[in-house]
Amino acid sequence: MKVKEAIKKRRSIRGFKDEKVSQEEVNQILEAARLAPSGTNIQPWRFVVIESQKMRDELKDCTLDFVVEAPVVIACCIDKTSIQKRKRRIVELHKSGAFKGTQLEKMDASKYKGRKMDEAEIKTYLQLNCAIAIENMVLQATSLGLGSCWIMMFNKKKVSELLELKDNLEVMTLLPIGYPEEVPQQRPRLSLDEIVFDRI
Ligand SMILES: Cc1cc2nc3c(=O)[nH]c(=O)nc-3n(C[C@H](O)[C@H](O)[C@H](O)COP(=O)(O)O)c2cc1C
């Protein structure tokens, strides 16, 4: 499926068939996340793939029913320590030739400090980067004929405890994935005129 088609076909799916999703499909979805772009290539996304009935039953207390009815739920987390590895990532990027022919080529990557950010900015930055990986997964799932839904309605503390996450990990979104029970109509959207307020 072409990207354009996946973007058009994607819906938030809130009802799933009782049909297994193969490991091959799950891996393709995770690979789509892995390939996402991120600022200074920090790749702050981390995932827990939840497939066992036992864990999905336990997750029921933490979120909406339809989420745990999906055969696969991916807990999408940010690794808060990834921001500290910016210099390492920049050096890696520099070596890979990513900046060739640009002003950045001349930079001494080993001295990279990056823009100073306060805690709130760092959190937003990590979430922004993680969101790209999540949407890549959503679109990859769509192209495989699977449905998914971004979920932020969950009890963060309970989910972290249930998944026994280390302190550096914070769950950002749950992503239930499965074969859609039905494919809904496109949801309402603002018109282009409402979102493009100027063309200069
Ligand atoms: C960041 C984010 C958080 C969301 N959280 C929830 C949620 O907790 N529960 C839910 O049912 N849908 C959730 N959604 C799905 C939205 O309601 C949905 O994307 C929107 O209504 C547009 O519908 P569509 O995705 O089918 O086009 C979320 C979507 C995004 C992008």
The ligand as a MOL file (V3000), in Angstrom:
LIG
                    3D

  0  0  0     0  0            999 V3000
M  V30 BEGIN CTAB
M  V30 COUNTS 31 33 0 0 0
M  V30 BEGIN ATOM
M  V30 1 C -2.3240 11.7370 20.9280 0
M  V30 2 C -3.6330 11.0250 20.7570 0
M  V30 3 C -4.3030 10.5320 21.8530 0
M  V30 4 C -5.5080 9.8210 21.6980 0
M  V30 5 N -6.0890 9.2430 22.7930 0
M  V30 6 C -7.2160 8.5150 22.6210 0
M  V30 7 C -7.7890 7.8400 23.7240 0
M  V30 8 O -7.2690 7.8460 24.8400 0
M  V30 9 N -8.9320 7.1400 23.5280 0
M  V30 10 C -9.5280 7.0510 22.2880 0
M  V30 11 O -10.5550 6.3840 22.1630 0
M  V30 12 N -8.9810 7.6770 21.2080 0
M  V30 13 C -7.8440 8.3930 21.3390 0
M  V30 14 N -7.2700 9.0070 20.2540 0
M  V30 15 C -7.8910 8.8950 18.9230 0
M  V30 16 C -8.5760 10.2030 18.4920 0
M  V30 17 O -9.7900 10.3420 19.1800 0
M  V30 18 C -8.7850 10.1830 16.9830 0
M  V30 19 O -7.5380 10.2000 16.3360 0
M  V30 20 C -9.5900 11.3620 16.4380 0
M  V30 21 O -10.8850 11.3780 16.9830 0
M  V30 22 C -9.7250 11.3410 14.9160 0
M  V30 23 O -10.2720 10.1180 14.4710 0
M  V30 24 P -9.4720 9.1610 13.4720 0
M  V30 25 O -8.1680 8.8310 14.1470 0
M  V30 26 O -10.3100 7.9490 13.2840 0
M  V30 27 O -9.2480 9.9090 12.2010 0
M  V30 28 C -6.0780 9.6970 20.3940 0
M  V30 29 C -5.3850 10.2000 19.2990 0
M  V30 30 C -4.1820 10.8360 19.4500 0
M  V30 31 C -3.4270 11.3050 18.2390 0
M  V30 END ATOM
M  V30 BEGIN BOND
M  V30 1 1 1 2
M  V30 2 1 2 3
M  V30 3 2 2 30
M  V30 4 2 3 4
M  V30 5 1 4 5
M  V30 6 1 4 28
M  V30 7 2 5 6
M  V30 8 1 6 7
M  V30 9 1 6 13
M  V30 10 2 7 8
M  V30 11 1 7 9
M  V30 12 1 9 10
M  V30 13 2 10 11
M  V30 14 1 10 12
M  V30 15 2 12 13
M  V30 16 1 13 14
M  V30 17 1 14 15
M  V30 18 1 14 28
M  V30 19 1 15 16
M  V30 20 1 16 17
M  V30 21 1 16 18
M  V30 22 1 18 19
M  V30 23 1 18 20
M  V30 24 1 20 21
M  V30 25 1 20 22
M  V30 26 1 22 23
M  V30 27 1 23 24
M  V30 28 2 24 25
M  V30 29 1 24 26
M  V30 30 1 24 27
M  V30 31 2 28 29
M  V30 32 1 29 30
M  V30 33 1 30 31
M  V30 END BOND
M  V30 END CTAB
M  END
